[in-house]
Amino acid sequence: MTKSTQFIITLLSVMFMLSTVSLKGEALQANPKVTITGDMSLKSLVEQIEQKTSYTFVFNTSVDLNQLVSANFRNENVIDILKKAFEGKGISYEFIGTQIILKNAAVSPTQITQGRLIKGTVRDDAGEPLIGATVKILGTTTATLTDVDGAFTINVPLGSTLEFSYVSYNTVESKVTNNAPIDIILSSKSQALDEVVIVGYGTQKKINLTGAVGVVTAEDIQKRPITNVSSGLQGLVPGLTIQGSANGGLPGQSNATIRVRGIGTIANTNPLVLIDGVEGDMNIINPNDIENISVLKDAASASIYGNRAANGVILITTKSVKGNEAKPQINFNGYIGFQQPTKLPEMADSPTYMRWDIEANRNVGTSPNFSEDDIQKVLTGSDPNYYANTDWVDALFRSSAPQQNYNISINGKGNNMGYLISYGYLDQEGLLTGNAATTTRHNIRLKLNTKVADLIDLDANIAYVDRKYSAPTGTLGIAEGAIYNAMRTSPLTPVRFTDGRWGYGGGQSNQVAVLNDGGSQVFASQEFTGNFSAKVDIIKGWTASANYTMRKSNSLREILWKTIKYYYPETEDFWYATTPTNAYENRDYTNLQQTLFAQTDYDLKIGKHTLHVMAGFQQEWNRNTSFTARRDSLITEMDPVLSLGSNNYQSNSGGGDQWAMRSGFGRINYNFNDKYLLEANLRYDLTSRFVKSNRGGWFPSFSGAWRISEEAFMEKSRSWLDQLKVRASWGILGNQFSTSSNDYPYISTIGELTGATDRVTIGGQANDVYTEIYIGNPNLIWEKSYSTNIGVDVSVLNSRLSLTADYYVRTTKGMVIDKYYPNQIGFSSLQENAGHVQNKGWDIQIDWNDRIGKDLRYGATFTLSDVKNKITRFGDPQYGTYNIKREGDPINALYGLVADGLAMPSDFEYYDPTSGKYKNPLFPVMSGDKDLVQPGDIKYKDLDNSGDIDLDNDRKIVGNPFPRYTFSFRGYLNYKGIDFSFLLQGVGKADGYIYGPARHAFIDQSTYPQKFHEGRYQASNPNPDAVYPRFTYNSNLNSKNFSTFWMEDASYLRLKNIQIGYSLPAKIINPLRLSNCRFYVSADNLFTVSDYFSTCDPESAVQGGGNYPQVKTFVFGINFTLK
């Protein structure tokens, strides 16, 4: 048994023993004695009792607490104080646990004029009783209050109207026509304002926030049939840009890319993700375990996390222990469904391909590969082994693939111990044929909570994830993947020859054969997370807490490459083998992350002044190891192990790295009369990733807010204005993972040269050669991001309409870039803090929630955000094939030639009938292309007016692939038991580029046409607006250089989700001991509206084709709760 396991078992045992201690807080606080003296109002008296005891008062605004009292209570118990203070004041009181209910003593049902006796209840939106709600006969002074169950009784003359009111809730009227009970639901005026938001190392009321924080509820996540959380966040938070994975909907590999307010660096741009305070992977957590998600977008909210927060912070909080001792709550949610591809390349059939091949050869003056007789062989099916008609992309995919997901949780209390146990199971199959890519995931979570002597809270939060991904080896990667290679396989090749063996025609391998018989890969991972904490109430308002967290993961990837042999169908002679030998490889990875944490909080309220102070300490360790071993020439491919491989073909490698961080942090919140709000955060970090003199750094932030709506001069607006608050913040964030090397970027790395000529012979013996493969820089420090944010929060019309808007500027200084040097100094590049980048943007969210009558509720949310990215310091530009990093431009801006349309016959001086070519182009061309260009080729603009086209002087910034104007629109409608919801999501502006076999045909001998090539330029149809240049066989004349001709509009609008549900009525589910039971059908990615390239998904704006497609899903589900 490991030490960590012993620690966990010991801690759990202590918690269970402590939970049996029957120290009741009620006994300790049965009759506390306090001292209160002086002349004051009853309201001041009540506030002092709350400060000095654990009691809280509940009362309606109709209770007059402005009456004065002369207090001279010295060491007296609360009961005696209230008896003396309220004597003759017309106020009665009632003790319910630690709550004291105040009522108007003069208001009593027995004092009301005789009439019909009406009974009923008053509840809130969630169905909880409202204690002390006023039930009044309209137009009279006759009224009563609801009791602790929300119930009331009142004598009402027939035909009268009852008015139901409660502070911060909308007033409702109901006419009395008979003796039937009246059950009223009051909707909250300020439910959103009273919402509690998770922030760094604590919580705050949303109304008191001074920073920019986006909130996602459990309902937002769980109403969709998502397999990972990153995809589920899309369209829910303004300023959060989420792009679908290049792997599309590939099971287990479809994690989306997340950017918080743009790109602040060229290295690590991922936000910090904390799950219950522990850094983790949001894509392996069970979405049904989530209670809420907070996205910290500015420095005011994120700087408390210091040098980990430059790219934003995402806080995921899992469901808490909420059950009761009498009835444990059992919840179930499950669905079954299927997936289909949204888009796939549409390949040309064999006769079309052959005719276009003849055209492509004719255009360059070479002999065609096919004749009309060959085409007839396809049409008649006379030679299916060599003249087949295969759509290789279609052959790879099944029409649909199943997926299923089941979740169950138990939440309750027993013997002073609160508990929550949940289990989730996901099974998703892929769409590829053969050994289809499949993922399974098991999530188990256990939460325990106990309170000792009403002073100490002990918590354990344990999670275990077991996941497995299996797939053919052929689906690895994109450029070498099965779909990519399928587009490069001739349609004349059959999937199988007539003898039943796998078909082959030279060139690319049969990808259906690869998926079925080419081998397999299995990735298995187990992750354990333990979070153990203790919190102590020292005195009223002062708490201290400590916790230890551990996250340990182990993963193993096993890859088996099998040899596929092809034979001539007519002779059965050997033709070709995919690999000379089979092979087997093991890749083993481990990670251990541990954190020690201590925190203390103090709350103080004096009159209108409220102060919150927090301070903490954190120590973190992280260690990774890896090991890879491989052997070829296996004796057998059945149940392979390394020992079955040849000793002559073996390799192994391994490595490990670790880092540590020590931090101190603090926060001060000041609130004056819920009107003026100030907050200051400060964190100091020490990291092992830099040289000792550069390890420490300070990360402060300051923010404030003004609730203008609370000012006296806004009194006349309060009938319609619920909230008007302006916010401002400034702070510094850090990024310690700004380098692309290892965990010690200041240390040079030595590596072996493995080339055939890299060995040195000394004394007749060959020796291995080692050299510096990475040059360390001891001057490296973390990148720092300076963030400024201005925001406004508005809520009107009883909070039915609300708006949140922010404008921000984020400047990263000291961005780590590769600085290139002449080789003469001994190395070519060195990482330095030499770059600056700036992001400017804004985001906005508008919400509307309302009801019509008693049964119909509806609402809608619209979000819109934009960000502009610009490098402000960089040094020498760095050029890519189609992008550039250069001062003054966005990161990885598209950089290419500017197309000037397609050449027409009139763009040449003359036509030479002898050669059949047009001569002397009248437009600028690249050097060496003058005798090659013909009508139908791309023309380019000569930007420097030199008379020629050259890449150094005629390229410019032509686009930006990073999405701008990201938006979403979602809504819901509930009527009685029927609910309906939808989510539309999209991008208003983005530039894309498609290259490789997904876009081109005949640029080499293995690039085959697709149906969209019908719109090409043809000599017989010289269309200047053709979507593709003329075909040129085995020539990349038009595709070798990126230009605006190949750019795509990657903006889109997508119906991300639509769902319809029905909840069974109480009369049906009550006999079944169910508190709710809902059936639903849901669909994801139903349609996309876009001008993007017809066969590719716009979320991957720049791609070479061959991506696994995005999938649309259809599911049927049920969720219910047992009483």
C-alpha angles and dihedrals in degrees: 000000000000123000092246091053091049090050093052094048092047093050093049091049091053090050093052092049092048090049090063093058104107099211103146118206089210090063093049092047098036096120113359117190123222139173120233123165138169140055111299145137122273087248091059090047091052092048092052092050089052091050095049100040140033091252122114125195125227118195145145123248088247088071105096107226095161090086114115126241133184103228120203101156114147118183091335127149120252095247093058092045093054093045091055098037097049096042108126093000096106092242128122127193138203130194116225109173106299092340124094114204115208121201138172102262091207091061108083134142090235091062095055122103111265117265139116114340106235123189130187149125137259118211138168129243091278093053094253117140117255109225116212097011112160118243108191135176102239114248094018138078091238111118146140137198130238119248130230091288092051089250127139140182123201138164109235130180112238113268094024123131123233120215118208118198140165132172113274091009131103115258117244129198126205128182118226111228102154143359095276116130115261117221113189131191116201118202118220119250093204107024092131092048093053092048114125114228126202111236133170109310094345149016135273136187110258088232090062098047116125096179136064109269127164118207129206120187129215090251091056091056102036100048090073126069094237125159096202134027098231091065091044092059093061112121096005105095125041112231091029108110113198122183123189118251121268083236089064110202096341105151112256092002103068100100111150125228113248126202124179109211099337136304115315100176143017093235126048109005099165119122120238109261118202121185109198087337095310121109108246150145112277091199096067098044117102106254089213090063093062121106098177144336127219121197112203105207107170138044094259091062100031108035091086084077092055118190094013097058107068092104095044131266130257115199116198117192119193123215116288133224106276106149127117132229096246100053124019109212116236117194129186129187124172142152142183125201148128141253133225130186116261096207136005132177112267107220124205115250122247100264090049092046092050094050091047090048089057089050093048092051092046090053092059097036098251129130116269120249094221141042133204088260089059091051090051090055088061094045093049096038090228095141108030094166095064104014104045127146105230128166097204096191091052090047091057097056137070117218091243143352130210129240132181137184131188130182132180130177137181119203124182151109135252135166092359090307121116116203142183123188123182136176128189131186127192127184119177126171125202129239098236119105124244116023091009117209106261134180131194127184133187118195122189124179130179124187124184129184132179133170121213118206090336086283108080127051116197119192136181122189114184126177132180127188125189116182136170131192121189127179144144114278088241094073094064114119129344110257091049097031131121097255092048091050092044089062087054095053122097116251087220090071114089123224087235132011119239089262089063096252123123114283122241135174106175125269114053121027122253101270094200087057090048092053093048105035106010096091138265144253128214124194115191123181136177124190128186123192125185125184116181122178144169127201125192128198099216098178133336107304096007122097135167128197140181134185144177122212131189129185118185127175135180124188135178127193117195118190125188120189112197126197116243115201124201125202134196106259096219098047103019088226117150112270112171143341124212093224128006091232137016120243143196128206136185123201116187123189132179133182131186122186123178132179135187116197138181129180139171128196131192127190122192129178122187114173107301093349121095122183130185121186125185131179131174150168130216134186119188134185128187129183132177131186132183136185131182128187130176140180130184133203097046118201088223136003092215112104093344123210130174094253090064091065129089120270088222093064108045138121139173139181138172145176148173140199138180141187138185137200135196121195143178121194144170145179136201123197121189123188123183113196092324086288110087117040128188130178134181127185129188131181132177118198133192116192132185092215094086135050113281096258091054100043101096127074140165121225114188133172135185128194141167141184136199120207097209091178089069094059119109092237088063092059094109091053097055093090088073106009114078101167138009115169132162121201136193132181143173130185151137125253129186141215117203092173092064095121126081096213126070138307092280105049092165091065123076118237125226119212139174121253107231103182121123092250097039098092118097122216115219120174092352093304125108114233132196116248124221128190142164107283094175126032112216123220116209090194094066117120133170121285115253125215119203110204131191122182134181119187145168132205120199130179124177143165096040090315092299090123122040136168134193120186133174137183119195145177119202120184122186114204126190094026109183112243136164109258112201122219135183112278089236091080091061103260136051103218142016130191112241139168090247107126138083126194132183132205121193121181152127138224133196137189127191122190131189122185125171145141135225112212120325101308109036120080125171140166145166138203127202124191130184131172140168136187133186118206125201135170107227098181128020117130119221114016119253114219127207130185091271106357142055142206107212139148111268095024135089118269110275093000114182108261123189152110121306111241117224098195129270123312115255126202088258089062091072130074095233147335119251108212091191095063094024089232136121112240138212107013113226092215131069116274136182120271110277095017099087094098093040105052117095137166108301095039122116119266120210132207117250097226096181094042091233094137093245136072115241130165095230097060108018102055124092142166104291104168152344121239094198109103119252129191094023109188144174138188121195133170145173139203125192123188117176103301097347121092131183130184139168141183125207116187136173154134124261098201134016135134122226140189129201119196139164126037092335089071111018137064131199094001084128134001093273102049110101129195129254131208094262089066087079085087093062127123113271130186088230090052109031096191112176089200096053114144093224134033122244117294113261114186116232090350132115095192093131100031103043093087126047113239140161089265089076097044120114134204101243096186114120148166117219134186093226097180142355124182139179122190140176127204117204115239121256094251089064101041100039094072087050091055091244124138091197139359123185132180121196145173120209138182131194129202094004095164142352127207111206144132089220120124106303099237101040135068116252095219088075093055096177116040145137096224126249093096118147103252128253109255134224114217134204120193141172117208147173133203127183141163124220118221 
